[in-house]
Amino acid sequence: MKKWFILLFLVNVFVWSPISGASAQNASAIVLESEPALPIPGEPVTVTASSLTINTEQLIFVWYVGNSIVGSGAGVSEITFKAPPLGSTQTVKMLATTPSGVRIERQMIIVSGSVDILWQANTYTPPFYKGRALPSRGATVQVVAIPIIRGIRGQLDARDNFDYQWRLGGKNDQKQSGFGKDSFIAKDATFQENMLVEVEIATQDGVVAIRRQKRFSFVDPFVVIYKKSRSGVWSNRSGKTLQTPVGQSVDLVAMPFFFRSFPSGITFDWSSKGSALSDQDNNDQTLSVIANNEGKIDIDVSAHVPKALFQESSADISLQFLKSK
């Protein structure tokens, strides 16, 4: 998942005209702020000039984006423009004149960039499963933040040059935070329905470059019954009726998805109408069924991770044994 952000550098410049020290102090109190603070490329950005000591409505403003004037006039203390494309910079300059003729200049340089948020849940999926492993309650998730930030001169900053401050559920994790620590292992509180991971990435001088968050919703693990043919091809038969000739063995496999354990750590219990079909001590993931007479057999399997909450599921299948014509 890719996130975009804009890194803002604020350069304050004051043009010292022949004014008193008090006036100079007031003039220097004007600051530029942008909203949103971290816009994505192409998003409307509003830059505002504000001051606690100067009435900005009495100032005459001239605003530049690059070399173009985008706004001017008395009391025009803000402008709106689109954030620059990824990898480029945009300079915003404000010129303001007080009623007494004092000129004030401020400049903000916007540097675009991006950050990739990669993650992988530590849950089991079968080898033939092509999708992403999703987190279930109690499982861990590895999160990696990959910032792509270019300085004003266009140089690409290395990932190790940033300080990463990680939070889980709003709480700081000091052990996993620090310079170069761009990866984070998150584990949920078990009883929550989702998990919030946040990262704050700062430059070496302590300037915050970006804040990002990822909320993980938990899925329930489940088990699917597959039929394995002699050719090794597996077919999904869970919840269906499978017809097979009398006297022919049927090999069934209970395949778990999104459990926080490999099959070797999962207990599988096979049963039919409440009677066990497998040795409860053998942890059988597979079951072979054969019948010498016509009839229907309903088979259930339950899977669970011992001593783990929310790590259980079940599935069923019906076998219809028919005489060969």
Secondary structure as UniProt FT lines:
FT   STRAND          2..13
FT   HELIX           21..27
FT   TURN            28..29
FT   STRAND          31..35
FT   TURN            41..42
FT   STRAND          44..50
FT   HELIX           56..58
FT   STRAND          60..65
FT   TURN            66..67
FT   STRAND          68..74
FT   STRAND          78..82
FT   TURN            86..87
FT   STRAND          89..97
FT   TURN            99..100
FT   STRAND          103..121
FT   TURN            127..128
FT   TURN            137..138
FT   STRAND          140..150
FT   TURN            152..153
FT   HELIX           159..161
FT   STRAND          163..168
FT   TURN            169..170
FT   STRAND          171..172
FT   TURN            175..176
FT   STRAND          178..179
FT   STRAND          183..187
FT   STRAND          194..202
FT   TURN            204..205
FT   STRAND          208..217
FT   STRAND          222..228
FT   TURN            230..231
FT   STRAND          234..236
FT   TURN            238..239
FT   STRAND          241..245
FT   TURN            246..247
FT   STRAND          250..257
FT   HELIX           263..265
FT   STRAND          267..272
FT   TURN            273..274
FT   STRAND          275..276
FT   TURN            280..281
FT   STRAND          286..289
FT   STRAND          295..304
FT   TURN            306..307
FT   TURN            309..310
FT   STRAND          312..322
//
